[in-house]
Amino acid sequence: MIEKLKSELLSISNPKKAEGLKRFFKTAKGQYGEGDIFIGVTVPKLRALALKYSGMSPKEATLLLHSPVHEERLVSLFILIRKFEKGDENEKEWIYSNYLKSTSWINNWDLVDLSADKIVGAYLYDKQKDILYTLAKSSSLWERRISIIATFNFIKKGNCEETFKISEILLNDKHDLIHKAAGWMLREAGKKCSDDLLKEFLLKNYKVMPRTMLRYAIERMPEEIRKTYLYGTA
C-alpha cells in the first residue's frame, strides 16, 4: 500500500510548486529545513489521499513517516491522526509512542503544527504530562515546538495551565519558530481560557519575552493595551 500511495503522490506532483515550497519551508543550506525534499502536492490533496488510504496500518504509516519526501511524511501524519482518533487505547498508545520516537522526521513547522496537538496532546490530556517538559528542554527545535503545540489540545478543552508553564520554559529559547509557536499558544490561551491569566503571565514576563513571542501573544488585544507591553509601560 505504501508504494501505491507513493506512486499516486508522484502522479499529482508539481515540480514548479515544489520549488516554491522549498523556498517557503527554508530548505537551503544553513536554514531550518535544510535538505528537505518536496515534490509539490498541496495539503488538500494530501488530506484526500489520507482518507483514501485510511486502511493503511499504523505501522505502515509510520514507515512512510520515515521518508525523505516532505509530502510523504505529511500524508503519513494525516493517516496516523485518523488511526489515532478511531483507535482503541492500545492503538492510541502505540501511535503516540512511535510519534515521539519519530521526531527526527517531524522536522518542519507544518508537520508539527498539523499533528502534535492531535496525537501528543490528545493522548496526554488525561495523563501525566512530564514528557512535555522534557521536550521543551530538548536540543531539538522540533521537539521544543511539539511541546508547546501539543498544549493546543488542552487549550481547546479549557485547560491552559501547561501552556503557560511551558511558555515560561521557552522564554529564553533562541529560535524564532519557538517564539512564534509560544506566542500563538499564549494568544489562544487568553482567548479560550482567561485574558486575566494571560495578562498575569505577561506582567510577569513581558520585559524579558522575545519580541516575536510578545507580539503574537498580544495580537488580539486593543491597540492601547498592546502598546503598554511593547513600550514597557504595562
KAWOBEL-V157218 format. One record per residue. OMEGA is omega in whole degrees, 0 to 359 (NA if undefined). D_CENTER is the distance of its C-alpha to the mean C-alpha in Angstrom with 1 decimal. Layout:
OMEGA|D_CENTER / OMEGA|D_CENTER
This chain:
180|26.9 / 182|24.4 / 178|26.9 / 178|27.7 / 178|24.1 / 180|23.9 / 180|27.2 / 176|26.2 / 181|23.1 / 182|25.5 / 180|28.0 / 181|25.7 / 183|24.3 / 184|25.2 / 180|26.0 / 178|26.3 / 179|22.8 / 179|21.5 / 177|23.0 / 179|21.3 / 178|17.9 / 177|18.7 / 184|19.6 / 182|16.6 / 167|14.1 / 184|16.5 / 181|18.0 / 182|21.3 / 179|22.8 / 179|21.4 / 187|18.2 / 179|14.6 / 186|14.6 / 173|18.2 / 181|19.8 / 183|17.2 / 176|19.2 / 176|18.9 / 173|21.4 / 176|20.8 / 185|19.6 / 180|18.0 / 178|15.1 / 178|17.8 / 178|19.9 / 177|17.2 / 179|16.7 / 178|20.5 / 177|20.8 / 177|18.5 / 181|20.8 / 183|23.8 / 182|22.9 / 176|21.7 / 178|24.6 / 180|23.1 / 175|22.9 / 180|19.8 / 177|21.6 / 181|22.0 / 179|18.4 / 173|17.4 / 179|20.1 / 178|18.7 / 181|15.3 / 180|17.4 / 174|18.5 / 183|18.8 / 185|18.2 / 183|14.8 / 176|15.7 / 177|16.9 / 182|13.7 / 179|11.8 / 177|14.8 / 177|14.9 / 177|11.5 / 178|12.9 / 180|16.0 / 177|14.6 / 179|13.0 / 180|16.5 / 179|18.3 / 183|16.5 / 183|17.3 / 187|20.9 / 173|21.4 / 186|23.6 / 179|22.7 / 180|23.5 / 177|21.4 / 181|18.3 / 180|19.0 / 181|19.4 / 178|16.2 / 182|14.3 / 182|16.4 / 171|16.1 / 181|12.4 / 175|12.7 / 187|15.6 / 185|13.8 / 177|11.1 / 180|13.5 / 176|12.7 / 201|8.9 / 166|9.7 / 190|8.4 / 180|5.9 / 179|6.4 / 178|6.3 / 189|2.9 / 182|2.5 / 185|5.7 / 191|6.0 / 181|5.0 / 185|7.1 / 177|9.4 / 183|10.4 / 180|10.0 / 181|10.4 / 180|12.9 / 187|14.8 / 189|15.1 / 183|16.1 / 182|19.8 / 174|19.7 / 188|19.9 / 183|16.7 / 182|18.1 / 180|15.5 / 180|12.9 / 174|15.5 / 179|16.1 / 181|12.6 / 181|12.7 / 183|15.9 / 172|15.0 / 180|16.3 / 175|13.3 / 186|11.0 / 175|8.1 / 177|9.2 / 179|9.5 / 176|6.1 / 184|5.3 / 183|8.4 / 180|7.9 / 177|4.9 / 182|7.0 / 177|9.8 / 177|9.2 / 181|11.1 / 180|13.8 / 183|14.1 / 178|14.8 / 175|17.4 / 180|18.9 / 187|18.1 / 185|16.7 / 183|18.3 / 180|15.4 / 180|13.5 / 182|16.6 / 182|17.4 / 176|14.2 / 179|14.3 / 176|17.9 / 186|17.1 / 181|14.9 / 183|17.7 / 180|19.2 / 184|16.3 / 189|17.6 / 181|14.7 / 180|14.1 / 175|10.4 / 177|10.2 / 180|12.9 / 183|11.2 / 181|8.0 / 178|10.7 / 177|13.1 / 181|11.1 / 176|10.7 / 177|14.3 / 180|15.5 / 178|14.2 / 177|15.8 / 181|18.9 / 186|19.0 / 187|18.6 / 186|20.2 / 172|22.5 / 181|23.3 / 178|25.6 / 178|23.1 / 180|21.0 / 177|24.3 / 177|25.3 / 183|22.2 / 180|22.9 / 180|26.6 / 193|26.0 / 192|23.5 / 182|23.6 / 181|26.2 / 180|24.1 / 170|20.6 / 186|19.3 / 180|20.5 / 178|17.3 / 179|15.7 / 181|18.9 / 178|19.2 / 184|15.8 / 185|16.8 / 189|20.3 / 185|19.7 / 180|21.1 / 176|24.0 / 186|27.5 / 183|28.4 / 177|31.0 / 178|28.7 / 182|26.1 / 181|28.9 / 176|29.9 / 184|26.6 / 183|26.5 / 172|30.2 / 181|30.3 / 182|32.7 / NA|30.7
